[in-house]
């Protein structure tokens, strides 16, 4: 059997969380078309006949403008010191840019200090790009780094993911015993996953109006026989944003709650009673105490 830790790195909104869910074969990370959706490191374990892939989904690497974003970037880069394999993901629909270079420089520096057993460049969303455009892109990226392999993939549809898994296990060493039990998928507490599911639904409902200004605090998570009660507070930074989340006559907040509850019941395998409030807390993204309460850092 083989096992190893894999860091999934890339700019914001290139499909890192979608890839994690696909390789674990369960939705353990929220996904959105909004940049910087992932704020914490998320560990997921993919169980295969060859062994285990211990995957670490990271926040997108970007130039931080708040304490929250600084902590996100630091946590992402910290995974490089402990990983055996790196997946660097880029969006094959766009040309390489400074953000991709920034990620590559971090990977190169870490590789020089502690060589990885494999470094894969994954051109995501390749199913939406013509081969005539993909080949020059591969040639351009090939000059950046001595990649173990460059693989066009679609994390959403599964294109070339079996090939990626096979090539990854070929890089990993044998181990006397596996680290996690067969039914272990993630180290995320249900409390944190509940908060993330609510935030995902807020992003879906509010579109481009406030993707970065929203945090979710779980004030109560009470498990009882047959029913789990959850009380959550959605944090925003301005009074106008509170109205956006609540919606006309509270209908948007109601839709957010219903959608989040359905996902929680499916994921947790239990009935959920969910209550939610919206609270204005100015500059919460720079507040150390609030970030700690939200589990960031």
C-alpha positions as CSV (number, residue, x, y, z in Angstrom):
1,X,0.0,0.0,0.0
2,X,1.1,3.6,-0.7
3,X,0.3,6.8,1.0
4,X,1.4,10.5,0.9
5,X,0.3,14.1,1.5
6,X,-0.6,16.2,-1.5
7,X,-0.8,20.0,-1.5
8,X,-3.3,21.5,-3.9
9,X,-2.1,25.0,-4.8
10,X,-3.1,27.7,-7.3
11,X,-4.5,31.1,-7.7
12,X,-8.1,31.8,-6.5
13,X,-10.9,30.3,-8.4
14,X,-9.0,27.7,-10.5
15,X,-10.9,24.7,-9.1
16,X,-8.9,23.4,-6.2
17,X,-11.9,22.6,-4.0
18,X,-13.7,20.9,-6.9
19,X,-10.6,18.7,-7.4
20,X,-10.5,17.8,-3.7
21,X,-14.1,16.7,-3.8
22,X,-13.6,14.7,-6.9
23,X,-10.6,12.8,-5.6
24,X,-12.2,12.2,-2.2
25,X,-15.4,11.3,-4.0
26,X,-17.5,13.2,-1.5
27,X,-18.3,16.9,-1.1
28,X,-16.3,18.0,1.9
29,X,-15.3,21.5,0.6
30,X,-17.7,24.2,-0.5
31,X,-17.4,25.4,-4.1
32,X,-18.3,28.7,-5.7
33,X,-17.4,30.7,-8.8
34,X,-16.3,33.5,-6.5
35,X,-12.5,33.9,-5.8
36,X,-11.2,33.2,-2.3
37,X,-14.1,30.9,-1.4
38,X,-11.7,28.5,0.5
39,X,-10.4,30.2,3.7
40,X,-9.0,27.2,5.7
41,X,-6.8,24.3,5.0
42,X,-9.1,21.3,4.3
43,X,-7.8,17.8,4.7
44,X,-9.5,15.1,2.6
45,X,-8.6,11.4,2.2
46,X,-9.1,9.6,-1.0
47,X,-9.3,5.8,-0.6
48,X,-8.1,3.7,-3.5
49,X,-7.0,0.1,-4.1
50,X,-3.3,1.3,-4.2
51,X,-3.6,3.2,-0.9
52,X,-4.5,6.7,0.4
53,X,-4.1,10.1,-1.0
54,X,-4.1,12.6,1.8
55,X,-5.1,15.8,0.1
56,X,-4.8,19.4,1.4
57,X,-7.0,21.9,-0.2
58,X,-5.5,25.4,0.3
59,X,-6.8,29.0,0.0
60,X,-5.9,30.6,-3.4
61,X,-2.6,32.4,-3.4
62,X,-3.1,36.2,-3.9
63,X,-1.9,39.5,-2.7
64,X,-3.6,39.9,0.8
65,X,-5.3,43.2,1.8
66,X,-6.8,42.0,5.2
67,X,-5.5,40.1,8.1
68,X,-7.8,37.2,7.1
69,X,-6.3,37.1,3.6
70,X,-2.8,37.2,5.1
71,X,-3.5,34.2,7.3
72,X,-5.1,32.4,4.3
73,X,-1.9,32.8,2.2
74,X,0.4,31.8,5.1
75,X,-1.6,28.7,5.8
76,X,-1.5,27.7,2.1
77,X,2.3,28.1,1.8
78,X,2.8,26.2,5.1
79,X,1.5,23.0,3.5
80,X,4.6,22.9,1.2
81,X,6.9,22.1,4.1
82,X,5.1,18.8,4.9
83,X,3.9,17.6,1.5
84,X,5.2,14.7,-0.6
85,X,3.5,15.8,-3.9
86,X,2.3,19.1,-5.2
87,X,-0.6,19.7,-7.5
88,X,-0.3,23.2,-9.0
89,X,-3.6,24.0,-10.7
90,X,-4.1,26.6,-13.4
91,X,-7.1,27.6,-15.5
92,X,-6.6,26.5,-19.0
93,X,-9.1,29.0,-20.3
94,X,-6.8,31.9,-19.5
95,X,-3.2,32.7,-20.4
96,X,-0.5,32.4,-17.7
97,X,-0.2,35.5,-15.6
98,X,1.7,37.1,-12.7
99,X,-0.5,35.2,-10.2
100,X,0.5,31.8,-11.7
101,X,4.2,32.9,-11.6
102,X,3.8,33.8,-8.0
103,X,2.6,30.3,-7.1
104,X,5.3,28.7,-9.2
105,X,8.0,30.8,-7.4
106,X,6.8,29.5,-4.1
107,X,6.8,25.9,-5.3
108,X,10.3,26.3,-6.7
109,X,11.6,27.7,-3.5
110,X,10.1,24.9,-1.4
111,X,11.3,22.3,-3.9
112,X,14.9,23.6,-3.5
113,X,14.8,23.4,0.2
114,X,13.1,20.0,0.4
115,X,12.6,18.2,-3.0
116,X,9.1,16.9,-3.6
117,X,8.5,13.3,-4.8
118,X,6.3,14.7,-7.6
119,X,5.1,18.1,-8.9
120,X,2.2,18.0,-11.3
121,X,0.9,20.9,-13.3
122,X,-2.9,20.5,-13.8
123,X,-4.6,22.5,-16.6
124,X,-8.1,22.5,-15.2
125,X,-11.3,23.1,-17.3
126,X,-9.5,21.6,-20.2
127,X,-12.8,20.1,-21.5
128,X,-13.8,23.7,-22.4
129,X,-10.7,24.4,-24.4
130,X,-9.8,23.4,-28.0
131,X,-6.8,21.1,-28.3
132,X,-5.3,23.7,-30.7
133,X,-5.2,26.2,-27.9
134,X,-4.2,23.7,-25.2
135,X,-0.9,22.4,-26.8
136,X,0.8,25.9,-27.0
137,X,-0.2,26.5,-23.4
138,X,1.4,23.2,-22.3
139,X,4.6,24.2,-24.2
140,X,4.7,27.5,-22.5
141,X,4.2,26.1,-19.0
142,X,6.8,23.3,-19.7
143,X,9.6,25.9,-19.6
144,X,8.7,27.0,-16.1
145,X,9.6,23.9,-14.1
146,X,10.8,20.3,-14.5
147,X,7.3,19.0,-13.9
148,X,6.7,15.3,-13.1
149,X,3.9,15.6,-15.6
150,X,1.6,18.2,-17.2
151,X,-2.0,16.9,-17.3
152,X,-5.1,18.6,-18.8
153,X,-8.0,17.8,-16.5
154,X,-11.5,18.7,-15.7
155,X,-12.1,18.5,-11.9
156,X,-15.8,19.0,-12.6
157,X,-16.4,16.2,-15.1
158,X,-13.5,13.9,-14.1
159,X,-11.5,14.1,-17.4
160,X,-8.1,12.5,-16.9
161,X,-8.5,12.2,-13.1
162,X,-7.9,8.4,-13.2
163,X,-4.6,9.0,-15.0
164,X,-3.7,11.6,-12.4
165,X,-4.3,9.2,-9.6
166,X,-2.2,6.5,-11.2
167,X,0.7,8.8,-11.8
168,X,0.5,10.2,-8.3
169,X,0.7,6.7,-6.7
170,X,3.7,6.0,-8.9
171,X,5.5,8.8,-7.1
172,X,4.6,7.7,-3.5
173,X,6.5,5.3,-1.3
174,X,5.1,2.1,0.1
175,X,4.1,2.3,3.8
176,X,3.7,-0.4,6.4
177,X,0.3,0.8,7.4
178,X,-2.2,3.5,6.3
179,X,-2.7,6.5,8.4
180,X,-6.5,6.7,8.3
181,X,-9.4,4.2,8.6
182,X,-11.3,3.3,5.5
183,X,-14.3,5.4,6.5
184,X,-12.3,8.6,7.3
185,X,-12.9,11.4,4.8
186,X,-11.9,14.7,6.5
187,X,-10.7,16.2,9.7
188,X,-13.2,19.0,9.5
189,X,-15.5,19.2,12.5
190,X,-19.2,19.1,11.6
191,X,-19.6,22.5,13.3
192,X,-17.1,24.1,10.8
193,X,-18.6,22.2,7.8
194,X,-22.1,23.6,8.8
195,X,-20.7,27.1,8.8
196,X,-19.1,26.6,5.4
197,X,-22.3,25.2,3.9
198,X,-24.2,28.3,5.0
199,X,-21.5,30.5,3.6
200,X,-21.7,28.6,0.3
201,X,-25.4,29.3,0.1
202,X,-25.0,32.9,0.9
203,X,-22.5,33.2,-2.0
204,X,-24.9,31.4,-4.3
205,X,-27.8,33.7,-3.4
206,X,-26.0,37.1,-3.3
207,X,-24.0,36.6,-6.5
208,X,-21.4,39.4,-6.9
209,X,-22.8,41.6,-4.2
210,X,-20.7,40.6,-1.1
211,X,-18.5,37.5,-1.6
212,X,-15.6,38.6,0.6
213,X,-17.5,40.4,3.4
214,X,-19.4,37.3,4.7
215,X,-18.4,35.1,7.6
216,X,-20.5,32.5,9.5
217,X,-20.3,31.8,13.2
218,X,-21.9,28.7,14.7
219,X,-23.1,29.8,18.2
220,X,-24.7,26.5,19.0
221,X,-24.4,22.9,17.7
222,X,-26.4,20.7,19.9
223,X,-26.7,17.0,19.0
224,X,-29.7,15.1,20.4
225,X,-31.3,11.8,19.5
226,X,-33.1,12.3,16.2
227,X,-32.3,16.0,15.8
228,X,-29.4,18.4,15.8
229,X,-30.1,22.1,16.6
230,X,-27.8,24.7,15.0
231,X,-27.8,28.4,15.7
232,X,-25.7,30.4,13.3
233,X,-24.8,34.1,12.9
234,X,-24.0,35.4,9.4
235,X,-21.5,38.3,9.8
236,X,-21.4,41.2,7.3
237,X,-19.5,44.5,7.4
238,X,-22.2,47.0,6.5
239,X,-25.9,47.6,7.2
240,X,-26.6,47.6,3.5
241,X,-25.1,44.1,3.2
242,X,-27.4,42.9,6.0
243,X,-30.4,43.8,3.9
244,X,-28.9,42.0,0.9
245,X,-28.6,38.7,2.9
246,X,-32.0,39.0,4.5
247,X,-33.8,39.9,1.3
248,X,-37.4,41.2,0.8
249,X,-39.5,40.0,3.8
250,X,-36.7,37.7,4.8
251,X,-37.2,35.4,1.8
252,X,-33.5,35.3,0.7
253,X,-32.4,34.3,4.2
254,X,-35.1,31.7,4.3
255,X,-33.9,30.2,1.0
256,X,-30.3,30.2,2.3
257,X,-31.3,28.3,5.4
258,X,-33.4,25.7,3.5
259,X,-30.7,25.0,1.0
260,X,-28.0,24.7,3.7
261,X,-30.2,22.5,5.9
262,X,-30.8,20.0,3.0
263,X,-27.0,19.8,2.3
264,X,-26.2,19.3,6.1
265,X,-28.8,16.5,6.4
266,X,-27.3,14.7,3.5
267,X,-23.7,15.1,4.5
268,X,-24.2,14.5,8.3
269,X,-26.9,11.9,8.0
270,X,-29.1,13.5,10.6
271,X,-32.1,15.8,10.9
272,X,-31.2,19.4,11.3
273,X,-33.1,22.3,13.0
274,X,-31.3,25.5,11.7
275,X,-31.8,29.0,13.0
276,X,-29.9,31.9,11.5
277,X,-29.4,35.6,12.2
278,X,-27.5,38.3,10.3
279,X,-25.2,40.7,12.3
280,X,-23.2,43.7,11.2
281,X,-19.6,43.7,12.5
282,X,-17.4,46.3,10.8
283,X,-14.0,45.3,9.7
284,X,-14.4,41.7,11.1
285,X,-11.8,40.5,8.5
286,X,-9.1,42.5,10.4
287,X,-10.3,41.6,13.9
288,X,-8.1,39.0,15.6
289,X,-10.7,37.8,18.1
290,X,-13.4,37.5,15.5
291,X,-11.1,35.5,13.1
292,X,-10.2,33.2,15.9
293,X,-13.9,32.7,16.8
294,X,-14.6,31.8,13.1
295,X,-11.8,29.3,13.1
296,X,-9.5,31.2,10.7
297,X,-5.8,31.2,11.5
